[in-house]
Amino acid sequence: MITYLFWVAVSGLVIGALGRLAIPGRQPMGCLMTTLVGIGGSMLGGLVGEALFNRPGGFILAVLCSAGIVFVITRVTR
């Protein structure tokens, strides 16, 4: 259980960081927020993939969804 949560956090951090790199400019969020954005992007990517393709979304779809979340956060906080 602890190992699973560790890997969820690590993958969330990586996916969130890649999502932040996809959006130009400065984003006002720290490491914890980046991890949460990555986890949310992974969940949203899974739902979108399931809805569109009848299979879970993959890595690229998770990064695209997290980039969308970063875009919304950046626009709302400015």
Order of alpha helices (4+ residues) and beta strands (2+ residues): alpha-alpha-alpha
